[in-house]
Amino acid sequence: MRLLLVESDQAAAHALIKTLKQGGITVDHAHTGHEAIDMLRHYDYDLALTELTLEDLEGYEVIRRVRKTQIQTPIIVLSGLSRAQAKIKAFHAGADDYITKPFDSEELLARLQAVLRRSRGFSTTVMTVGPLSLDLNAKSASVDGNPVQLTGKEYAILELLVLRRGNVLTKDAFLNHLYGGIDEPEMKIIDVFICKLRRKLQQFGAGHLIGTVWGRGYVLRDDSKPIVPDTTTEQSKLTVSSLQPSF
């Protein structure tokens, strides 16, 4: 999971990033509302987690502007404001969930996963596509009940494919997901990962699930969904240094 954290308080952001990374989440940090809007426009995030009190814009306004541009990234509000009016205002702006401070770390991670699952059309922590099952909690994969031993990078690629099943993902999208723009290796490494992943799935007769769309990228085949090309990569190519992800 790749998440954008929107928090102007540096100490609070540092603590949150530590919690999120311990939960296996890749985190980019936006210090201001304007920076968050730009990053959500140009990068492909699974989730955004925002404070309402920012140094330049209210979190409500950030959410409204993001939704106005038709960005569908799930947005969760994390705030010390517990009154009902604040929550209602956030939901009306386009928030997908609202978590009040102080919060339990395990509950936060569970709710992030729940919002992500629902946004991708899954209702449980075990996501199933054909014979393939992926357990988000255990970070494990199986085919027809047979465990498939994966490395961390292989699991991350498979998780992205499952979450975006039926969508063609470019090699740039995989690199961005795995490395977040930091010390990225050559693009051909994705072909190596996919080859190894297919080989492991093929041991249980599921190597056909990952398809190649020549000149575009890779897709996890799902008979219930039409194949959709990935258009996020072109949008994610930025030259403005201030929009580079921070960890």
TORBA-726393 format. One line per field, with one value per residue (C-alpha): residue in three letters; x, y, z. Coordinates in nm, 4 decimals. Layout:
r = (ALA,...)
c1 = (X,...)
c2 = (Y,...)
c3 = (Z,...)
END
This chain:
r = (MET,ARG,LEU,LEU,LEU,VAL,GLU,SER,ASP,GLN,ALA,ALA,ALA,HIS,ALA,LEU,ILE,LYS,THR,LEU,LYS,GLN,GLY,GLY,ILE,THR,VAL,ASP,HIS,ALA,HIS,THR,GLY,HIS,GLU,ALA,ILE,ASP,MET,LEU,ARG,HIS,TYR,ASP,TYR,ASP,LEU,ALA,LEU,THR,GLU,LEU,THR,LEU,GLU,ASP,LEU,GLU,GLY,TYR,GLU,VAL,ILE,ARG,ARG,VAL,ARG,LYS,THR,GLN,ILE,GLN,THR,PRO,ILE,ILE,VAL,LEU,SER,GLY,LEU,SER,ARG,ALA,GLN,ALA,LYS,ILE,LYS,ALA,PHE,HIS,ALA,GLY,ALA,ASP,ASP,TYR,ILE,THR,LYS,PRO,PHE,ASP,SER,GLU,GLU,LEU,LEU,ALA,ARG,LEU,GLN,ALA,VAL,LEU,ARG,ARG,SER,ARG,GLY,PHE,SER,THR,THR,VAL,MET,THR,VAL,GLY,PRO,LEU,SER,LEU,ASP,LEU,ASN,ALA,LYS,SER,ALA,SER,VAL,ASP,GLY,ASN,PRO,VAL,GLN,LEU,THR,GLY,LYS,GLU,TYR,ALA,ILE,LEU,GLU,LEU,LEU,VAL,LEU,ARG,ARG,GLY,ASN,VAL,LEU,THR,LYS,ASP,ALA,PHE,LEU,ASN,HIS,LEU,TYR,GLY,GLY,ILE,ASP,GLU,PRO,GLU,MET,LYS,ILE,ILE,ASP,VAL,PHE,ILE,CYS,LYS,LEU,ARG,ARG,LYS,LEU,GLN,GLN,PHE,GLY,ALA,GLY,HIS,LEU,ILE,GLY,THR,VAL,TRP,GLY,ARG,GLY,TYR,VAL,LEU,ARG,ASP,ASP,SER,LYS,PRO,ILE,VAL,PRO,ASP,THR,THR,THR,GLU,GLN,SER,LYS,LEU,THR,VAL,SER,SER,LEU,GLN,PRO,SER,PHE)
c1 = (0.0000,0.1285,-0.0157,0.0083,0.0191,-0.0898,0.0317,0.1882,0.3104,0.6526,0.6598,0.3134,0.4069,0.7244,0.5314,0.2629,0.5130,0.6845,0.3527,0.2518,0.5871,0.5734,0.2433,0.4152,0.2890,0.4997,0.4498,0.4978,0.4582,0.2984,0.3535,0.0822,-0.2568,-0.1349,0.1505,-0.0939,-0.3221,-0.0309,0.1007,-0.2433,-0.2764,0.0580,0.1161,-0.0929,-0.1706,-0.3760,-0.4892,-0.4495,-0.4524,-0.5006,-0.5181,-0.7831,-0.5599,-0.2904,-0.0695,-0.2178,-0.5571,-0.8189,-0.8305,-1.1920,-1.0799,-0.8049,-1.0606,-1.3061,-1.0413,-0.9162,-1.2676,-1.3412,-1.0603,-1.2220,-0.9404,-1.0889,-0.8105,-0.9744,-0.9189,-0.9269,-0.9361,-0.7274,-0.8171,-0.8516,-1.1938,-1.4478,-1.7735,-2.0323,-2.0408,-1.6712,-1.7221,-2.0326,-1.8507,-1.5610,-1.7894,-1.9804,-1.6472,-1.5700,-1.3845,-1.4162,-1.3556,-1.2873,-1.0610,-1.0347,-0.7218,-0.5970,-0.6191,-0.5052,-0.2332,-0.3780,-0.7233,-0.5769,-0.4012,-0.7124,-0.9324,-0.6850,-0.6928,-1.0728,-1.1103,-0.8573,-1.0331,-1.3731,-1.2344,-1.1037,-1.4236,-1.3143,-1.5064,-1.2562,-0.8814,-0.8461,-0.8737,-0.9523,-0.9146,-0.9825,-0.7679,-0.5412,-0.5931,-0.4013,-0.4136,-0.3479,-0.2990,-0.0571,0.0965,0.0793,-0.0478,-0.1948,-0.3330,-0.6210,-0.5114,-0.1464,0.0913,0.3151,0.6456,0.7165,0.9848,0.8811,0.9074,0.7215,0.4399,0.4213,0.3915,0.1261,-0.0666,-0.0694,-0.1842,-0.4659,-0.5786,-0.5808,-0.7065,-0.8224,-0.6116,-0.2948,-0.0053,0.3075,0.6596,0.6850,0.3817,0.5487,0.8762,0.6871,0.4982,0.8090,1.0600,0.8593,1.0974,1.3931,1.6995,1.4971,1.6787,1.6522,1.3059,1.3987,1.4021,1.0212,1.0415,1.2657,1.0217,0.7240,0.9087,0.9887,0.6354,0.4813,0.7123,0.6063,0.2368,0.2770,0.3852,0.0194,-0.1252,-0.1865,0.0954,-0.1582,-0.3156,-0.0510,-0.0849,0.1461,0.0021,0.2775,0.3947,0.1911,0.2712,0.1178,-0.2307,-0.3864,-0.6613,-1.0062,-1.2903,-1.5394,-1.3698,-1.2711,-0.9014,-0.8378,-0.5155,-0.3125,-0.2989,-0.1353,0.2272,0.2313,0.0787,0.3437,0.6449,0.7331,1.0349,0.9473,1.1734,0.9258,0.6883,0.9341,0.8081,0.9652,1.0062)
c2 = (0.0000,0.3448,0.6309,1.0097,1.1638,1.5285,1.6799,2.0212,1.9307,1.7734,1.5879,1.4412,1.3448,1.1704,0.9626,0.8715,0.7750,0.5438,0.3760,0.3401,0.1986,-0.0558,-0.1634,-0.2255,0.0920,0.3068,0.6700,0.9994,1.3176,1.6446,1.9352,2.1610,2.1341,2.2744,2.0240,1.7420,1.8438,1.8530,1.5153,1.3522,1.4914,1.3590,1.0396,0.7276,0.6621,0.3848,0.6130,0.9625,1.0391,1.4054,1.6277,1.9004,2.1728,2.2540,2.5598,2.6859,2.5218,2.3458,1.9741,2.0128,2.2405,1.9984,1.7188,1.9373,2.0466,1.6913,1.5602,1.8489,1.7237,1.3777,1.2120,0.8997,0.8214,0.7252,1.0001,0.9433,1.2296,1.2014,1.4794,1.5791,1.7287,1.4781,1.6705,1.5368,1.8562,1.8204,1.4614,1.5443,1.8328,1.6031,1.3382,1.6001,1.7255,1.3754,1.1953,0.8167,0.7773,0.9876,0.8826,1.0887,1.1443,0.9890,0.6631,0.3039,0.2155,-0.1262,0.0232,0.2874,0.0250,-0.1947,0.0922,0.1937,-0.1606,-0.1704,0.1510,0.0277,-0.3076,-0.1482,0.0962,-0.2003,-0.4028,-0.6490,-0.6961,-0.9032,-0.9039,-1.2080,-1.0978,-1.3652,-1.3535,-1.6905,-1.9552,-1.6881,-1.5632,-1.2804,-1.2226,-0.8553,-0.9166,-1.2069,-1.0654,-1.4103,-1.5672,-1.9034,-2.0803,-2.3193,-2.3289,-2.4018,-2.1441,-1.9579,-1.8427,-1.4861,-1.2286,-0.8866,-0.7274,-1.0148,-0.9859,-0.6072,-0.6523,-0.9207,-0.7105,-0.4161,-0.6399,-0.7840,-0.4440,-0.3145,-0.6363,-0.5886,-0.2720,-0.2589,-0.1370,0.0069,-0.0718,0.2869,0.2253,-0.0799,0.1068,0.3935,0.1515,-0.0420,0.2389,0.5612,0.7457,0.6868,0.4996,0.3242,0.0468,0.0031,-0.0649,-0.4161,-0.5300,-0.5388,-0.7988,-1.0076,-0.9825,-1.0699,-1.3680,-1.5070,-1.4406,-1.6195,-1.9155,-1.9511,-1.9210,-2.1680,-2.4375,-2.4459,-2.3845,-2.0109,-1.8632,-1.7519,-1.4981,-1.2323,-1.1200,-0.9068,-0.6199,-0.5489,-0.1913,-0.1126,-0.3363,-0.6156,-0.7008,-0.9499,-1.1114,-1.1039,-1.2390,-1.0230,-0.6966,-0.5542,-0.4727,-0.1009,0.0765,0.2527,0.6322,0.7279,0.6861,0.9787,1.1975,1.0921,1.2116,1.5383,1.7579,1.9898,1.8887,2.0050,1.7287,1.4444,1.1993,1.2257,0.9345)
c3 = (0.0000,-0.0928,0.1095,0.1047,0.4518,0.4694,0.7959,0.8681,1.2175,1.1653,1.4988,1.4431,1.0869,1.2036,1.4589,1.2047,0.9375,1.1842,1.2702,0.9072,0.7967,1.0784,0.9236,0.5910,0.4239,0.1914,0.2930,0.1100,0.3152,0.2038,0.4444,0.3013,0.1387,-0.1929,-0.2012,-0.1271,-0.4129,-0.6576,-0.5435,-0.5696,-0.9214,-1.0382,-0.8402,-0.8069,-0.4390,-0.2850,-0.0010,0.1397,0.5121,0.6012,0.9064,0.8965,1.0394,0.7838,0.7555,0.4280,0.3672,0.5733,0.5158,0.4026,0.1196,0.0173,-0.0119,-0.2063,-0.4575,-0.5057,-0.5657,-0.8035,-1.0292,-1.0369,-0.8408,-0.6838,-0.4339,-0.1017,0.1563,0.5318,0.7789,1.0959,1.3374,1.6998,1.6220,1.7495,1.7168,1.4755,1.2682,1.1779,1.0660,0.8629,0.6923,0.6019,0.4552,0.2557,0.1175,-0.0099,0.2704,0.2861,0.6596,0.9691,1.2560,1.5722,1.7820,1.9975,1.8054,1.8462,1.5941,1.5146,1.4595,1.2274,1.0143,1.0077,0.8941,0.6245,0.4883,0.5085,0.3071,0.0507,0.0139,-0.0356,-0.2912,-0.4937,-0.4671,-0.1952,0.1289,0.3310,0.3991,0.1731,-0.1895,-0.4456,-0.8234,-0.9864,-0.8116,-0.6579,-0.3022,-0.1368,0.2383,0.3142,0.6859,0.6528,0.3327,0.1803,-0.1408,-0.2277,-0.5344,-0.4718,-0.1082,-0.1863,-0.0308,-0.2749,-0.1267,-0.2404,-0.1689,-0.0421,-0.3874,-0.5546,-0.3025,-0.3523,-0.7288,-0.6937,-0.4419,-0.6833,-0.9682,-0.7560,-0.6294,-0.9881,-1.1434,-1.5005,-1.5367,-1.7452,-1.5290,-1.6879,-1.5720,-1.4501,-1.2289,-1.0743,-1.0153,-0.8573,-0.6331,-0.5278,-0.4892,-0.4741,-0.7038,-0.4704,-0.6053,-0.8709,-1.0633,-1.4391,-1.5764,-1.6935,-1.3297,-1.3493,-1.6278,-1.4015,-1.1097,-1.3309,-1.4798,-1.1341,-1.0138,-1.3103,-1.2586,-0.8947,-0.9820,-1.2684,-1.0223,-0.9197,-1.2653,-1.2290,-1.4371,-1.6987,-1.4627,-1.5308,-1.8893,-2.1036,-2.3038,-2.5544,-2.5536,-2.2401,-1.9445,-1.7388,-1.6186,-1.3798,-1.5811,-1.4271,-1.6390,-1.4478,-1.5498,-1.8897,-1.9354,-1.8855,-1.9893,-1.7206,-1.7657,-1.4387,-1.5466,-1.7851,-1.5142,-1.2623,-1.4615,-1.2869,-1.3103,-1.0236,-0.7350,-0.4726,-0.5776,-0.5254,-0.2592,0.0859,0.3258)
END
